Amino acid sequence: MSRIVPILLLIGSNIFMTYAWYGHLKDLKDKPLFLAIVVSWGVAFLEYCLQVPANRIGFQFYSLSQLKVIQEIITISVFAVFCVAYMKEPLKLDFLWAALCLAAAAYFMFRQLATP
């Protein structure tokens, strides 16, 4: 397995996770809360089917802290696209600031790989 496999799995899991957490606000807004919960749980199950293997495989290549930072970078990226493309919310400069903070976090978590 390569280092990229867990990242691809985490991207997929985050797509499901973001929809499970927020998709019902658009798609099921007029439906009973119980239905929104059940549908979201079903989608979250798919998220876990990707997330658990992503972390199992990823832990072979990355530390736990590195995996968490990778997850957060993917989460904010998927969330930004979801907000703009799916929920039709305006693109905000706050996404850039959050991304820069996460880039700094990634730097600190991975800088030992750059030094011999």
C-alpha positions as CSV (number, residue, x, y, z in Angstrom):
1,M,0.0,0.0,0.0
2,S,1.1,3.5,-0.7
3,R,1.0,6.6,1.5
4,I,-1.7,8.0,-0.8
5,V,-4.3,5.3,-0.2
6,P,-5.3,6.5,3.3
7,I,-5.5,10.0,2.0
8,L,-7.9,9.0,-0.7
9,L,-10.0,7.0,1.7
10,L,-10.1,9.9,4.1
11,I,-11.3,12.2,1.3
12,G,-14.1,9.7,0.5
13,S,-15.0,9.4,4.2
14,N,-15.1,13.1,4.6
15,I,-17.5,13.5,1.7
16,F,-19.9,11.1,3.4
17,M,-19.3,12.6,6.8
18,T,-20.0,16.2,5.7
19,Y,-23.2,15.1,4.0
20,A,-24.3,13.1,7.0
21,W,-23.7,16.1,9.3
22,Y,-25.1,18.8,7.1
23,G,-26.8,17.5,4.0
24,H,-30.1,17.0,5.9
25,L,-30.3,20.7,6.5
26,K,-31.0,21.1,2.8
27,D,-32.4,17.8,1.7
28,L,-34.5,16.8,4.7
29,K,-35.4,20.2,6.1
30,D,-39.1,19.5,5.8
31,K,-39.0,15.9,7.0
32,P,-39.3,14.7,10.6
33,L,-36.2,14.9,12.7
34,F,-36.2,11.1,13.3
35,L,-36.0,10.5,9.5
36,A,-33.1,13.0,9.3
37,I,-31.3,11.1,12.1
38,V,-31.8,7.7,10.5
39,V,-30.7,8.8,7.0
40,S,-27.7,10.6,8.5
41,W,-26.7,7.4,10.5
42,G,-26.9,5.4,7.2
43,V,-24.6,7.9,5.5
44,A,-22.3,8.0,8.5
45,F,-22.0,4.2,8.3
46,L,-20.6,4.6,4.8
47,E,-18.2,7.2,6.2
48,Y,-16.9,4.8,8.8
49,C,-16.5,2.0,6.2
50,L,-13.8,4.3,4.6
51,Q,-12.5,6.1,7.7
52,V,-11.6,3.1,9.8
53,P,-9.5,1.4,7.0
54,A,-8.0,4.8,6.2
55,N,-6.7,5.2,9.7
56,R,-5.6,1.6,10.0
57,I,-3.6,1.8,6.7
58,G,-2.5,5.4,7.4
59,F,-1.0,4.4,10.8
60,Q,1.5,2.3,8.9
61,F,2.9,5.5,7.3
62,Y,2.0,8.4,9.6
63,S,2.0,9.1,13.3
64,L,-1.4,9.5,15.0
65,S,-0.9,13.3,15.2
66,Q,0.0,13.4,11.5
67,L,-3.2,11.4,10.6
68,K,-5.3,13.9,12.6
69,V,-3.8,16.9,10.9
70,I,-4.3,15.2,7.5
71,Q,-7.9,14.5,8.5
72,E,-8.5,18.2,9.5
73,I,-7.0,19.5,6.3
74,I,-9.2,17.2,4.2
75,T,-12.3,18.1,6.4
76,I,-12.0,21.9,5.9
77,S,-11.3,21.4,2.2
78,V,-14.3,19.1,1.7
79,F,-16.5,21.4,3.9
80,A,-15.6,24.5,1.9
81,V,-16.5,22.8,-1.4
82,F,-19.7,21.4,0.1
83,C,-20.7,24.8,1.5
84,V,-20.2,26.6,-1.8
85,A,-21.1,23.9,-4.4
86,Y,-23.9,22.0,-2.6
87,M,-25.4,24.3,0.0
88,K,-24.9,27.4,-2.3
89,E,-23.3,29.5,0.5
90,P,-21.0,32.3,-0.5
91,L,-17.2,31.6,-0.5
92,K,-15.8,33.4,2.4
93,L,-12.3,34.6,3.2
94,D,-12.6,32.6,6.5
95,F,-12.0,29.4,4.5
96,L,-8.6,30.8,3.4
97,W,-7.7,31.8,7.0
98,A,-8.7,28.3,8.3
99,A,-6.7,26.7,5.5
100,L,-3.6,28.7,6.3
101,C,-3.9,27.7,10.0
102,L,-4.2,24.1,8.9
103,A,-1.2,24.5,6.6
104,A,0.8,25.7,9.6
105,A,-0.4,22.7,11.6
106,A,0.7,20.4,8.8
107,Y,4.1,22.1,8.7
108,F,4.7,21.5,12.4
109,M,3.5,17.9,12.2
110,F,5.6,17.0,9.2
111,R,8.7,19.2,9.5
112,Q,10.8,16.3,11.0
113,L,10.4,14.5,7.6
114,A,12.1,17.4,5.9
115,T,15.1,17.4,8.2
116,P,17.7,14.7,8.0
